[in-house]
Amino acid sequence: MQLDLPTFRKIEAVGWTIVICSLILFFGNFFTFVGVCLLIRHGFMIFKRTQLPDVDPAGKWVLVTGCDSGFGLGLAKRLYERGFNVFATCLDPRQAGGTELRTLGSPGGGDGDGAGTGSKGGVLKVMALDVTDDVSVAHCLEMVRRECANSGLWGLVNNAGCNFVGDVELTTVEQYLMQGNVNLYGAVRTCKAFLPLIRQARGRVVNVTSVKGLCVSPSCAAYCLTKFALEAFSDSLRIEMEQFGVGVSIVEPCNFGGVTGCLNEPALKTYIIHLYLIHPGCLKIKNLYPQRQLEEARKCAFTTAPTIEPVLSAFEDALCSPCPKLRYLVKGSNSYFDFY
């Protein structure tokens, strides 16, 4: 039997209606099922975070890199006051940050080796560590093993980092490599060195990236590159470490540069000197770019968060919560919007 065109169109419309309704029914049930599963999982995580006790810091060792200033210095003090045993590593322990920590950790508050015991039983040890130097990392590992060979290392906080402001064309390859060696490969070195001790303790790794590891801004290509890469490294490491009961979290601070000193006037002037004066090759093209970096960085410093307390709280939760988050995006601004 041959169908005329109007009849064929009607049959076609009915057929498509049946197909579409079937798809809606299938995917509607599918997405409902997925939604219920996610809701149950989310509820279970909320229960664990709110009802289960925090990690007991007694006898647990945490190593923090980059304790010379900023987040690292504040975190070392916070963990020590909470009762953790802390390895506070500095690029140069003789500078102000290392001196402050040694004074805090020494018996009687004097200027000693920083190996005293706090009011809650914690121990604070100040050590030198250059995360770009394999020999320095190996030496630090040996010192850590002496202290926690039996217990393992509960936490590793890869906080050490550096920043550089500059347009892609004005930034030298050496400056890209320098940032990568500190921000990315420094974290890789310490993870590879200390993972056996962390696995032993079924502990935590906390890597510090940035909001600029999620979105980019002009004049920050080298910095963003390292932070995006560290995000990927951390996500891969988390999957690998799950079988050993090791947690991996990422802390992503926004604009805290003013309060940490990264955007103070001496630091800003150093950026510009490195960008325009130290590398003569840039002089040929620097006039093509407005020297806006200094003013834009000053604006960021003006709108920076007034305290590093939110970042320290994120670190603390990542190390102490029974169910730490995968990511801690920490707003950093003194206004409603963070334009970092």
Secondary structure, 3 states (H helix, E strand, C coil): CCCCHHHHHHHHHHHHHHHHHHHHHHHHHHHHHHHHHHHHHHHHHHHHHHHCCCCCCCCCEEEECCCCCHHHHHHHHHHHHHCCEEEEEECCCCCHHHHHHHHHHCHHHCCCCCCCECCCCCEEEEEECCCCCHHHHHHHHHHHHHHHCCCCCCEEEECCCCCCCECHHHCCHHHHHHHHHHHHHHHHHHHHHHHHHHHHHCCEEEEECCHHHCCCCCCEHHHHHHHHHHHHHHHHHHHHHHHHCCEEEEEEECCCHHHHCCCCHHHHHHHHHHHHHCCHHHHHCHHHCCCCHHHHHHHHHHCCCCCCHHHHHHHHHHHHCCCCCCEEEECCCCCCCCCC
